[in-house]
Amino acid sequence: MKAVFKTYYKFLPIVFLILAIIWSGLCVFMFARGKIAGVGDAVACSSITVIACFFSMIPFLYNYKAYLHLNNQKIIGRFGFFKRLECDIADVTFVLAQLDSIYILLKDRKYCIRGIHNAHAIYAYITQRMPFSPCDVTKSLVKKIKKRSANQKKNVILVFCMIGLSFAWVFITMLLTGARDLPEFSRVDWIIFGVMWILEIPTVIAMFVFAIRSGKRNLQLERQMYEVKRSVLEKTPLSLGPGCVQAVWVDFGFSQRITVYSGCVENDPLSACYNVEIFDDNYMLHFLYQSEICTGKELTELFDGYLNITDSFTHTTV
């Protein structure tokens, strides 16, 4: 399997180069008209042109010749600013897909690969093949996860509060100074402007601190939630059904378990149905509903994109 990398950001270098060309032409025009006479003005114009050209190279180099190849045993890739990844799928301890990004955690390091069209397909491929050992899900562990989840929500709220405050300081300053230009500032206006920056800088710093902390803790929380949910899904006894357990499936969000039963109608071995179980707030599985009876082939096609955990259970006839 291969990752499909996005190419939309390749247009950004062209945009920056066009801006640099326009700016260079404007500088030549101003020089011809005598608007640029001093060495300082020439250096400033040249510096802006160089900076625009420099920024045009950054998007071009990101994910330049990127690839990510997966087979049953290995993950080999190159991505970002010339980062490389080569490991066994058996060494992966956790994988997470978010939008067009995928996070791969090994025992001693982690990788974040961005700009992937089929990030969720890559996630499903690795999850199906990486090893997993169920953990003991205790009340204290569930309580700890719920507390971390609540703290994570607080961090996100704080980030948005800091963003709002950063705009509020600017808006208040404009109101108090009458939205005058800097050359028209009075002594009081300069004091207000200075106080605004004294408040603005810590607010922006706090925003980045909360955002970085939220990002780091989110990955740890997602990993712990994955371990708990998958352990419960694989260790909780199956609910009673009208026939023999044929297969057990879970979605890749690990939010529900589907148990398929065969021989649901007497003298009809092809008849089948399925039960759906979901989690409650305490990470315990509860029966949701049972499907109508149909053929086993129809159900196999229905859950083709799910993770098969049948081997975790003993086949019994109910």
Secondary structure as GFF3:
##gff-version 3
##sequence-region A 1 318
A	DSSP	three_ten_helix	8	10	.	.	.	ID=ss1
A	DSSP	alpha_helix	11	32	.	.	.	ID=ss2
A	DSSP	alpha_helix	39	61	.	.	.	ID=ss3
A	DSSP	beta_strand	67	70	.	.	.	ID=ss4
A	DSSP	beta_strand	74	79	.	.	.	ID=ss5
A	DSSP	beta_strand	83	88	.	.	.	ID=ss6
A	DSSP	three_ten_helix	89	91	.	.	.	ID=ss7
A	DSSP	beta_strand	94	98	.	.	.	ID=ss8
A	DSSP	beta_strand	101	105	.	.	.	ID=ss9
A	DSSP	beta_strand	110	113	.	.	.	ID=ss10
A	DSSP	alpha_helix	119	129	.	.	.	ID=ss11
A	DSSP	alpha_helix	139	177	.	.	.	ID=ss12
A	DSSP	three_ten_helix	182	184	.	.	.	ID=ss13
A	DSSP	alpha_helix	187	235	.	.	.	ID=ss14
A	DSSP	beta_strand	244	250	.	.	.	ID=ss15
A	DSSP	beta_strand	256	262	.	.	.	ID=ss16
A	DSSP	beta_strand	271	279	.	.	.	ID=ss17
A	DSSP	beta_strand	285	290	.	.	.	ID=ss18
A	DSSP	beta_strand	294	295	.	.	.	ID=ss19
A	DSSP	alpha_helix	296	302	.	.	.	ID=ss20
A	DSSP	beta_strand	307	308	.	.	.	ID=ss21
A	DSSP	three_ten_helix	310	312	.	.	.	ID=ss22
###
